């Protein structure tokens, strides 16, 4: 495949696209509950530190490879490896990334389908006047209904793949330019509403007044893993986006802007969620059920709660939609690199992801007792193995390739930070980011 001809039309479009890839369930669903489980502000401090030392440098490495190769991930890796006189088997890292993101998108589509269901319920006022037991029971009944689950999974995946099939400029760029500003507007509205609640001051203290005695080795590892997960590194998705990057854009500045926007979403979501939780006197450490059980209970008792809950689930849907189209892009780009048209590639990816996603759908009902690996059902497997093992492996290898294998001249040109800036990035990746990524992988394996 020749170097790709597609580009993001503006520097802003590139930043919004990469932010769209990074912002999703990790920020709005996972960050609040994992922060709640790990001591609040102390976890937040560690998370920001590891974004700077691990997530951001590896994100820059991944984008660099795509920018230097100007091809689909597999072809970029193979091309740059050949230039460096290294094994062309490095191109298989692109295939590994496509498999990783395939698995992630299969469960991502299912969970995003939950946000469609809850958005409709919130608009209809279905949570108003219901006690906590009824809301929790209703969620369990929804999970156990394969028809409703399949419908939402199918609808969300159709929304995703039609955008990807339209291409970079007409599909991904247009949607990101529209939805990312809307996402931030909704977040600011929710944060403004949170400021009027009784739990706002408590939420701020919980998030920004650290108690460092709460830090344990497990909290450190969770912060490290989340910093890695939240920036969407390790699956070659950002490598595909680097191939479309404008020629004269500063990569360090763009990556820094993405990191700030990504962390900003997590903080605003945390402020909005914990303000409501503390207003209702609930436990911030409720775990994964915080989003779909605790929040509906909390909002249902507040003035205008149905309206604000609808805004929240609309926000969640938009975030997962922008993230999912950006997850699908590297798989489509890989198939295009093998000579398939974009439309056919998008259809093939969509059908494949839909079929595998059915395993997650049915793991709450028909296949609930099917636990083929370490006692995990299908949903547990696709939410745990790709995120805790595949992503760290991919990130580790991407960082190693960019910092040790990639031709030095190509790497410096792709980074565009000057000689001293390149040496600083290279030193951080070689001696800090790679060891930290290895620790994340080891923790995932234990």
C-alpha positions in Angstrom: 0.0 0.0 0.0 1.3 3.5 -0.8 1.4 6.2 1.7 -2.1 7.2 2.6 -3.5 10.3 0.9 -6.1 11.2 3.5 -5.4 13.9 6.1 -7.2 15.6 8.8 -8.1 19.0 7.3 -7.0 21.1 10.2 -4.8 20.8 13.4 -8.0 21.3 15.5 -9.6 18.3 13.7 -6.7 16.1 14.6 -6.8 17.1 18.2 -10.6 16.5 18.4 -10.2 13.2 16.7 -7.5 11.9 19.1 -9.5 13.3 22.0 -12.6 11.5 20.7 -10.6 8.2 20.6 -9.4 8.8 24.2 -12.6 10.1 25.8 -15.1 7.4 26.5 -16.1 4.8 29.1 -12.7 5.1 30.7 -13.4 8.8 31.6 -17.1 8.8 32.4 -17.8 5.3 33.7 -14.5 3.8 34.9 -12.7 6.9 36.3 -15.4 7.8 38.8 -15.9 4.4 40.2 -12.2 3.5 40.3 -11.5 6.8 42.0 -14.2 6.1 44.5 -12.7 2.6 45.2 -9.2 3.9 45.6 -9.4 6.8 48.0 -10.4 9.9 45.9 -7.8 12.7 45.6 -4.8 10.5 46.4 -5.7 8.3 43.5 -6.2 11.4 41.3 -2.7 12.7 42.0 -1.1 9.4 41.1 -3.3 9.2 38.0 -2.1 12.6 36.7 1.5 11.7 37.4 1.3 8.5 35.5 -0.5 10.2 32.6 2.6 12.4 32.3 5.1 9.6 32.7 3.4 6.7 31.0 0.3 7.5 29.0 1.4 10.7 27.3 4.9 9.5 26.1 3.5 6.2 24.8 0.7 8.1 23.1 3.3 10.2 21.3 5.2 7.1 20.3 2.2 5.6 18.7 1.2 8.7 16.8 4.9 9.1 15.7 4.9 5.7 14.0 1.8 6.4 12.1 3.0 9.9 11.1 6.3 8.6 9.9 4.8 5.7 8.0 1.8 7.5 6.5 0.2 4.1 6.0 -2.2 1.7 7.9 -0.6 0.4 11.1 0.7 -2.9 9.8 2.2 -1.2 6.7 3.7 1.6 8.7 5.4 -0.8 11.1 6.7 -3.0 8.3 7.9 0.0 6.3 9.8 1.6 9.2 11.2 -1.7 10.4 12.6 -2.4 6.8 14.2 1.1 6.8 15.9 0.4 10.2 17.1 -3.0 9.0 14.9 -4.7 11.6 12.6 -7.7 11.2 9.5 -7.0 9.1 7.7 -9.2 11.7 7.2 -5.9 13.6 4.3 -5.4 11.2 2.4 -8.1 13.1 2.1 -5.6 16.0 -0.4 -3.8 13.8 -2.4 -7.0 13.4 -2.2 -7.6 17.2 -3.5 -4.1 17.8 -6.4 -4.7 15.4 -7.3 -7.9 17.3 -7.1 -6.0 20.6 -9.4 -3.2 19.4 -11.7 -5.8 17.9 -12.2 -7.4 21.3 -12.6 -4.1 23.0 -15.2 -2.8 20.6 -17.2 -6.0 20.9 -17.9 -5.2 24.6 -17.8 -1.5 24.1 -20.8 -1.7 21.8 -22.7 -3.7 24.3 -22.1 -1.4 27.3 -22.8 1.6 25.0 -26.1 0.0 24.2 -26.9 0.2 27.9 -26.5 4.0 27.7 -29.1 4.1 24.8 -31.6 2.1 27.0 -31.0 4.3 30.1 -31.2 7.5 28.0 -34.7 6.5 26.8 -35.8 5.5 30.3 -34.5 8.8 31.7 -36.3 10.8 29.1 -39.5 8.9 29.8 -39.1 9.5 33.5 -39.0 5.8 34.3 -36.7 6.3 37.3 -38.9 8.9 39.1 -40.7 7.5 42.1 -38.9 4.2 42.1 -37.1 3.0 45.1 -33.5 1.7 45.0 -34.5 -2.0 44.9 -36.8 -1.4 41.9 -34.0 0.4 40.0 -31.4 -2.3 40.7 -33.9 -5.0 39.9 -34.8 -3.2 36.6 -31.2 -3.1 35.6 -30.8 -6.8 36.2 -33.9 -7.5 34.2 -32.6 -5.5 31.3 -29.3 -7.4 31.4 -31.2 -10.7 31.4 -33.3 -9.7 28.3 -31.2 -10.8 25.3 -33.6 -9.2 22.8 -33.4 -5.7 24.2 -29.6 -6.1 24.7 -29.1 -7.3 21.2 -31.3 -4.5 19.7 -29.3 -1.8 21.5 -26.0 -3.5 20.6 -27.0 -3.6 17.0 -28.2 0.0 16.9 -25.1 1.4 18.5 -22.8 -0.6 16.1 -24.8 0.6 13.1 -24.4 4.2 14.3 -20.6 3.6 14.6 -19.9 1.8 11.3 -21.9 4.1 9.1 -19.7 7.0 10.2 -16.5 5.0 9.7 -17.6 3.9 6.2 -18.0 7.5 5.2 -14.3 8.1 5.5 -11.9 10.3 7.4 -13.1 13.8 6.2 -16.8 13.1 5.6 -17.3 10.7 8.5 -14.9 10.8 11.4 -13.9 14.4 11.2 -17.4 15.8 10.8 -18.7 13.8 13.7 -15.8 14.7 16.0 -16.1 18.4 15.1 -19.8 18.3 16.0 -19.9 16.0 19.0 -16.8 16.8 20.9 -17.7 20.4 21.6 -21.3 19.2 22.4 -19.8 16.7 24.8 -17.9 19.4 26.7 -20.9 21.7 26.7 -23.0 18.9 28.3 -20.3 18.2 30.9 -20.1 21.9 31.8 -23.9 22.0 32.2 -23.7 19.0 34.5 -20.9 20.5 36.5 -22.8 23.7 36.8 -25.8 21.8 38.1 -23.6 19.9 40.5 -22.4 23.2 42.0 -26.0 23.9 43.1 -26.2 20.6 45.1 -25.5 20.1 48.8 -22.8 17.6 48.0 -20.7 19.9 45.8 -18.2 21.0 48.5 -17.8 17.5 49.7 -17.2 16.2 46.2 -14.5 18.9 45.6 -12.8 17.9 48.9 -13.0 14.2 48.0 -11.4 14.8 44.6 -8.8 17.6 45.4 -7.8 17.2 49.0 -5.6 14.1 49.0 -5.1 11.8 52.0 -1.8 10.2 51.0 -2.2 7.6 53.8 -4.7 6.0 51.5 -2.0 5.1 49.0 -1.2 1.5 48.8 0.7 -0.6 46.2 -2.7 -1.7 44.8 -3.8 2.0 44.5 -0.6 2.8 42.7 -1.1 0.0 40.2 -4.7 1.0 39.6 -3.7 4.6 38.9 -0.9 3.4 36.5 -3.3 1.1 34.7 -6.0 3.7 34.3 -3.5 6.3 33.0 -2.6 3.7 30.4 -6.2 2.8 29.5 -7.7 6.2 29.4 -5.6 7.6 26.6 -6.4 4.7 24.2 -2.8 3.7 23.7 -1.6 0.2 22.9 -4.1 -0.8 20.2 -2.6 1.1 17.2 -5.8 3.2 17.0 -3.7 6.4 17.4 -1.2 5.0 14.9 -3.9 5.1 12.3 -4.7 8.7 13.2 -1.0 9.7 13.1 -1.0 8.7 9.5 -3.6 11.3 8.8 -1.9 14.1 10.8 -1.3 17.4 9.1 2.4 17.9 8.0 3.3 21.0 10.1 1.4 20.2 13.3 3.4 20.0 16.6 3.0 16.5 17.9 4.0 17.3 21.5 1.6 20.3 21.7 -1.2 18.2 20.1 -0.6 15.3 22.4 -0.4 17.6 25.4 -3.7 19.2 24.5 -5.3 15.7 24.2 -4.1 14.7 27.6 -5.4 17.9 29.2 -8.8 17.5 27.5 -9.0 13.8 28.5 -8.2 14.4 32.1 -10.5 17.4 32.1 -13.4 15.2 31.0 -12.7 12.7 33.8 -12.5 15.5 36.4 -15.7 17.2 35.3 -17.5 13.8 35.2 -16.2 13.1 38.7 -17.4 16.4 40.0 -20.8 15.9 38.6 -21.2 12.3 39.7 -19.8 12.6 43.2 -21.7 15.8 43.9 -25.0 13.9 43.3 -23.7 10.8 45.2 -22.7 12.9 48.3 -25.9 14.9 48.2 -27.8 11.7 48.6 -25.5 10.4 51.3 -24.4 7.4 49.2 -21.0 5.6 49.1 -18.6 6.8 46.4 -17.0 3.4 46.3 -20.0 1.6 44.9 -17.9 0.1 42.0 -18.9 -0.5 38.4 -22.6 -0.2 39.3 -22.1 3.5 40.2 -23.2 4.5 36.7 -26.3 2.4 36.0 -27.7 1.8 39.5 -26.4 4.4 42.0 -26.7 7.5 39.7 -30.3 6.8 38.7 -31.2 6.3 42.3 -29.5 9.5 43.3 -30.9 11.6 40.5 -34.4 10.3 40.9 -34.7 12.0 44.3 -33.4 15.4 43.2 -35.4 18.4 41.7 -35.4 18.2 37.9 -33.5 14.9 38.4 -35.1 13.2 35.3 -33.9 16.1 33.1 -30.3 16.0 34.4 -30.1 12.2 34.3 -31.2 12.4 30.6 -28.4 14.9 30.0 -25.9 12.6 31.7 -26.8 9.5 29.7 -26.8 11.6 26.5 -23.3 12.7 27.4 -22.3 9.0 28.0 -23.7 8.0 24.7 -21.9 10.8 22.8 -18.6 9.9 24.5 -18.9 6.2 23.7 -20.0 6.9 20.1 -17.0 9.1 19.3 -14.7 6.7 21.0 -16.1 3.7 19.2 -15.7 5.2 15.7 -12.1 5.9 16.6 -11.6 2.3 17.8 -13.0 0.9 14.6 -10.8 3.1 12.3 -7.5 1.1 12.7 -9.3 -2.2 11.8 -10.8 -0.7 8.7 -7.5 0.9 7.8 -5.8 -2.5 8.2 -8.3 -4.1 5.8 -7.9 -1.2 3.4 -4.1 -1.9 3.5 -4.9 -5.4 2.2 -6.7 -3.9 -0.8 -10.3 -3.9 0.5 -12.5 -0.8 -0.2 -13.5 1.3 2.8 -17.2 0.4 2.6 -16.5 -3.3 2.4 -13.9 -3.1 5.2 -16.4 -1.2 7.5 -19.1 -3.8 6.8 -16.7 -6.7 7.5 -15.5 -5.2 10.8 -19.1 -4.3 11.8 -20.4 -7.8 11.2 -17.5 -9.4 12.9 -17.7 -7.2 16.0 -21.5 -7.7 16.1 -21.2 -11.5 16.2 -18.5 -11.5 18.9 -20.5 -8.9 20.8 -23.4 -11.4 21.0 -21.3 -13.5 23.4 -21.2 -10.5 25.8 -24.9 -10.0 25.3 -25.7 -13.6 26.1 -23.3 -13.8 29.0 -25.9 -12.2 31.3 -28.7 -14.7 30.3 -28.3 -17.8 28.0 -24.6 -18.1 28.5 -24.4 -17.0 32.1 -23.1 -20.4 33.3 -20.6 -20.7 30.5 -17.2 -19.8 32.1 -14.5 -21.3 29.8 -11.5 -19.5 31.3 -10.5 -19.0 35.0 -14.2 -18.9 36.0 -14.9 -15.9 33.7 -17.9 -15.6 31.5 -17.6 -14.2 28.0 -18.2 -10.6 29.1 -15.6 -10.9 31.9 -13.1 -12.2 29.4 -13.5 -9.5 26.7 -13.5 -6.7 29.3 -10.5 -8.1 31.3 -8.0 -9.8 28.9 -7.8 -7.1 26.1 -7.7 -4.1 28.6 -5.4 -5.6 31.3 -3.1 -7.8 29.1 -3.3 -7.0 25.4 -3.2 -3.2 25.7 -0.1 -3.2 28.0 1.6 -5.7 25.6 0.8 -3.5 22.7 1.9 -0.3 24.4 5.1 -1.9 25.6 6.0 -3.0 22.1 4.9 0.3 20.5 7.1 2.2 22.9 10.1 -0.2 22.3 9.7 0.1 18.6 9.5 3.9 18.6 12.4 4.4 21.1 14.8 1.6 20.1 14.0 0.3 16.6 12.5 3.1 14.5 15.1 5.0 12.4 16.4 8.0 14.5 15.9 10.5 11.7 12.4 9.4 11.0 11.5 9.5 14.7 12.9 13.0 15.2 11.1 14.3 12.2 7.8 12.7 13.2 8.1 14.0 16.8 9.0 17.5 15.6 10.3 18.7 18.9 13.9 19.5 18.1 17.1 17.7 19.2 16.8 18.3 22.9 13.0 17.6 22.9 13.5 14.3 21.1 16.3 13.2 23.6 14.0 14.1 26.5 11.1 12.1 25.0 13.4 9.2 24.2 14.9 9.1 27.6 11.5 9.2 29.4 10.1 6.4 27.1 13.2 4.1 27.4 13.8 4.4 31.1 10.5 5.3 32.7 7.5 4.6 30.4 8.6 1.1 29.2 9.4 -0.1 32.8 6.0 1.3 34.0 4.2 -0.4 31.1 5.9 -3.7 32.0 4.6 -3.2 35.6 1.1 -2.7 34.3 1.4 -5.9 32.3 2.7 -7.9 35.2 -0.1 -6.6 37.4 -2.6 -7.6 34.8 -1.2 -11.1 34.7 -1.2 -11.7 38.4 
